[in-house]
């Protein structure tokens, strides 16, 4: 019972798609993005620096902190300030950005880097390496719940799984909960995501349940609180231990239907996953098999069974 998915709309730095738009005329093509992720999402590529009018190739730019504010300037003398042009470019892109379900960004860029960006002072001296790109800053300011990830970090299996999971979950939340503004849809969303949340943080799953319980009285604040915690919960890679806990919880729904032999086989497969002998797909496929033979409406609606398209092969990896 493989789920079907609508294609989320995902922004991407143009250089990550292989377009030669970097300052040196090169690119940063990500094979996962162009060869795998492109099969299941609709990409909207852009280069903020080219979009705000800079040529290719172009002088390098960097982030400066002036009067407590991050500014985007040239690296030679700091006299050329591109910050207002970046803001204008961002504003022009808002009709597209409003539709996005995620964004893949180019690491180390003073425009698109998410972290560890060099920040200089007014005289051009390095202050620290804890900054973020100016375009990323605008994204976070205007779209605080939008799933973001850098191209290089997607080479990490755990971060890749977490990002893809967030993208499809965010689209689901927007299309059902935010579009309807109905309490019943929020309750249904939390119910469908219960096991997935357990696989990331049982404590957060319980906390989100309490947010839902209070949502009828303070809808908008509850929605913001829920989505903030939901996205934060899925932002860090989970572990085999947590996945195993969710698998055992899922196994419990079949304790009355399975024979002793089938129960033993399922337990062994889950334990093999726990010890790192098989990928997550192995016990998950067996659970899917039992669900086909012993249908359960609650279990069949659990997003944990199919949080993203199987063709990405994420659950086949030995994480």
N, C-alpha and C positions, 0 to 999 in steps of 0.2 A: 504494500500500500504506500507507494512512493508519492509524495506530495507534488503538486504542480505549482510553479512560481511565476508570478508576473516579473518582468525585468525591472529591478530598481534603477533609478537614475543616479549615476555616480559621477561627480566631478573628478577630474584628474589633471595634474600638471602636464602640459603638452609634451615636455621633454621625456616624461615617463612613458609616453606612448610611442616614443621613438622619433618625435619631431625635432629637427635640428634648430632649436631655438635658444639654447643656452648662451651665456655671455661669450663663450669661446667658439660658438658655432656648432657645438656638439649636442649630444642627447644623453639621456639616462634610461634607455628602454628597459622596462621590467618584463621579463618573459612571463612571469605569473600573471601580470596585469593584462598584457596583450594576447597571450596564448590561452589562458584559462579563464580569468575573471571576465574578459570581454565576451565570452560565450554566454554568460548568464546575466549581465547587467548592460544597461545602455549608458555609454560613456559620453560625458560632455567635457571635452578637453579645452584647456585654455592656458595661456602663459601670461601671468600678470604683468611682467616686465615688458614684453612685446605689446601687450594690450594697452599699456599706458603710454606707448609711443617710442620705446627704446629700440634701437636697431639690433641686428644680428650680423656679426659679433658686436659687442658693446663693452664699454668700460665696466669694470666690476663696481658693485655698489655694496654698501653695508649699513648696518643699523647703528644709529647714534642716539644716545640719550641726552636730550637738550631740554633743560627746564622741567625735568621729570617726565618728559614725553619721548616716546620712541619715534625717531625720524629716519627716513630712508634717503641716504645721501651718497654721492660719489666718493670713491676712496682716495682721491688725490688730495683734495683740499677741503672737502665738505661744503663747498659753496653752492653746489647744485643740489637742491632738495627736491626729491621726487614724491614726497609723501602725499601732497595734494593731488597729484596725478594718479597715484595709486587709489586714493579715496574715490576719485571720479570714475576710474575704471571699475572699481567695486560696485559703485552705485549703478553704473550702466548694466552690470551683470546681474543685478538683483532679480529680474524676472526669471532668469535661468536658475540662479542659486536658490530661489524660493522653492523650486521643484525637486531639489536634490535629496537623496537618501543617504549620502555618504560622500567622502572626498579622499582621493589618494594624492598625496603631496610629495614633492621632491625634497629630500633631506638636504640639510646644510645650506639651503638657499636663504638669503636675507629676506626674500619675499614669502617663500612657501615652507621653510623649515619649521617643524613643530617644536623642536627643542635643541638645546646646546648651540644656539646661534651666538656668535660673537657680538658683543655690544661695546661700542667705543664712546668715549666722552667727547666734549666739544673740541678738544685739541687733537683728537684722533688717537688717543691712547686707549688701549684695551682695558675695559673695566671688568668684564666677566664673560663667561661662556654659557650663561643661563637664559639667554633671550629666546624669542620666537620671531618668525618672519612677520613682516607687517601685514601681508595678505592673510596669514593665519590668524593674526590678532583680530582682524576684522571679521573673519569667519566665526571665531569663538565669541566675539562680542554680539553678533547679530543672530547666530544660530548655535546657541550653547549646547544643544543636544545632538547636533549633527555628528555622526561617526566620522572621525578623522584618523588617518594613518599615513605613515611615510613609506615610500617605496622600499627602502632597504629593510625596514622592520618587518615587511611582509614575507621576507625570507625565513623568518622565525615561525615555525609551525603553530605554536601556541598563539602568537599575536595575530597570525593570519586567520586562525579559527575564530578568535574573539572579534576581529574586525568584520569578517563576513557575516558572523552571527548578528552583530549589531546592525549592519546595513539592512538585512532582511527583516529584523525585528522592528527597526525604526519605520520602515515602509508599512509594515503591518499595523503598527500603532497609529500612524497618520491616517491610513485609509479606513480604519475601523473606529478607533476611539476618538481621535481628534475630529474626524469628519462628521461623526454622528453626534458627539457631545452627549451621549447617553450613558447613564450610570451602568446600565446592563452590559454595554460593550466593554467598559473598564473591568467589570467583574469577570466577564467572559475571557478577556485578554489575560488577566492574572491567572485564571484557572488553566488556560491553555499553556501558559509559560511556566507553570509551577515546577515541573520536573527539570526543565532547562535551568531555571534559577537555582534549584537545589544543586545542580551540577557545578554551579559557580560559587554560590554562597547560601547555605541553608538559613543563616541568620538574616541575610538581606531578603530572602524569600519571605520569611515571617514578618519582617519589618514592612515590606511592600504590601503584604496582606492587611496590616493595620492601617496603612495609608488608604487603601481601597475602602476599608470599613468606615472611615471618616469622610470619604469623598463627597457624600451626598450633601453635607452641610457647607463645605467650602470647596466647590468643584474646581475652580481655576487654580487655586493655590495647591490643591491636592494633586491635580494633573501635573503641575510643574515639579512638585516634590517627588511624585511617582517617577516621572520620566528622568529626572536628574539621578535618582538612586538606581533606577533600572539600568540606565546606560553606564553608570559608574560600576555597577556590579559586573557587567559584561565586558568591561574595558581591559581587564587583566586576564591573562591566560589562566585557565583552570588547571587542575591536576588529575592524575590517574586516581588518586584517593577520592577526590570529590566526584569524579565520573562514576567510580565504583559504587559510591554511596547511592547515587541516583539510579544506577542499574539495579542494585539490590532492592531499592524501593519499587522500581518498576516490576521487578520479578515477583514482588509480593502480590500483585494483582492477579497472578496466575496460579496461586498456591492451591486453589480448590479445583482447578481444571486440569492441571498437568499430572501425569503419572509419576511415580517415584523415580522411574528411570529418566524421564524428561527433566524433572527437577534437578536431578544429579548432574545431567549433561549441561544444563544451563548454569548451574552453580560453578561447575568446573570451567566453563568458558569465561564467566565473569572473573573468576580467580586468575585465569591465565592472562586476562587483560590487566588485572591489578598488578601482576608480577612483571608485566612488560613483555610477555611472550607473543601476544597477538595485538593487532590494532583495535580501536574502538568498534570498527565495523563488524568484527567477528561476533561479539555477544549481541550487538544491536541487530544484526541480521537474524540471529536465532530468536530474539524477542519478537521481531517483526513476523517471523514464521509462525510463532505461537499465537500472535494476535490475529493472523489470518484465519487460523483454525478455531480460535476462541475469541470472537469479537467482543470488544468492550468499548462502549461509546466514549467514556471518559478518557481511557488510554489512547484510543485512536485519534483524539483531538490534541494530544500532547505534541507541541512543537518540537520537543526534545527528540522525537523520532526522526524528524526531517527538518532541521532548522535552516537548511540551505540546500541548493541542488546537489544531488549525489555526484554528478559528473565532475565537480571540483576535486573529488578524491581526497578531501581533507581527512575524513575518518578512516582512510586506508593507510595513513601515515603512522609510523611507529614513533609517537611523541614521547 
